[in-house]
Amino acid sequence: MEWSERSLDGNGNDGRCDGGSPCDRRDFLKGICALPIAVAAAQQATSSSAAEKGEAKLPQVPFGKYSISRLVLGSNPFHAGSHLSTFVNNEMRAYFTLEQKLKTVRRCEEVGITLWQGSDTHHDVYRRLCEEGGRMQYISLGQGGENSENYLRQLKDVGCLGVAHHGETTDNLFKTGKLDDIHDYLKRVRDSGMMVGVSTHMPAVVDAVESKGWDVDFYMTCVYERHRSAEGLKKLLGHVPVPVGEVYLESDPPRMFKAIRQTKRTCFAFKILAAGRLSDNKGAVEKAFRDTFAGIKPTDAVIIGIFDKYGDQQAENAEYVKRFSTLSV
């Protein structure tokens, strides 16, 4: 779940300030629903209704009893999580007022995106969207804690289709040998009537959950294992990059694609543009979309965050999905 990952140029031109000359990233940085029944009814809106409104349709995949677009709206930009810098976080926070969030989601609907992956309090925005006639479907991240039962009720009340255990917590528990701690939470999600998911940044987590035979419907799979420790990076690379922070390795996506292909469950690949780090030129963006769809299953989808302050990223991302989704085999 990454911010459209394509806003570094400041003009929405895939890394070019004027559509022709390369953009200096430093220049950019300087310039920088209703009741549950009603929600469910909105979620069941047919494609013919969308066509009547002049809305596009993207390639679809099954998700439980639903059909969803292979391009899914991510959540991080809405809560100022750029994974780039505090400055970009502040830009997102200032831009995404409630009304702008609704505007961004409505544009997603127009280009054919039918599913939004949210977190935190995004379900409140989703409720407002549904009350105003939106047809977007919704899944969310979640995790255990003293307020988890109330949070699951709130998600169920707005018509949330499924909940994935939060990837950061999942991975931390896995690294400390405590992955089984999330099992009770997954059972509570199932008992709530929503679909059950696990989010992770580690192929080994997917393999572990598969081996345990847990009752899981889907995975959210970051294609970059971005949170390795300094010790882990030194062991893998022979040195520690500076600054340490989040490190995105070119060799990571193939490892996650392998894990994705080895499960029959739906996988949502995310951070395919390395949280914006591949956004400086059109060729890198195209390659990321092409490689991702070639690497995942025909039943999988891709989550992309949107920071549309500088361009129509919804339409741009939709075009890439139309072009490359047939590569999945």
Secondary structure, 3 states (H helix, E strand, C coil): CCCCCCCCCCCCCCCECCCCCECCHHHHHHHCCCCHHHHHHHHCCCHHHHHHCCCCCCCEEEECCEEEECEEECCHHHHCCCCCCHHHHHHHHHHCCHHHHHHHHHHHHHHCCCEEEECCCHHHHHHHHHHCCCCCEEEEEECCCCCHHHHHHHHHHCCCCEEEECHHHHHHHHHCCCHHHHHHHHHHHHHCCCEEEEEECCHHHHHHHHHHCCCCCEEEEECCCCCCCHHHHHHHHCCCCCCCCCCCCCCHHHHHHHHHHCCCCEEEEECCCHHHCCCCCHHHHHHHHHHHHHHCCCCCEEEECCCCCCCCHHHHHHHHHHHHHHHCC
